[in-house]
């Protein structure tokens, strides 16, 4: 892993932790984990963000964050992301902490760790 990837991975790791905190502060962290069948269906969904199977917040909490942590643990390259536009559709503008942190995650994944 080169220095740029390492810096991106460190920044993303911190940003994911902050996303959890922000979701909790915004009151949108899911109260319960979806069933294994619901998670399986979501993983197999062809619909972006699996919104046909899970609420967007549940997708973030139980699919996106864990998958990104696996990617970081395996030191894989970060895929380019554009999650914020979907978040702006599925979340209330009152969830400004979460929306702001998702923009930061998009920026990091797209190479802007500033």
Secondary structure, 3 states (H helix, E strand, C coil): CCHHHHHHHHHHHHHHHHHHHHHHHCCCCCCCCCCHHHHHHHHHCCCHHHCCCCCHHHHHHHHHHHHHHHHHHCCCCCCCCCCHHHHHHHCCCCCHHHHHHHHHHHHHHCCCCC
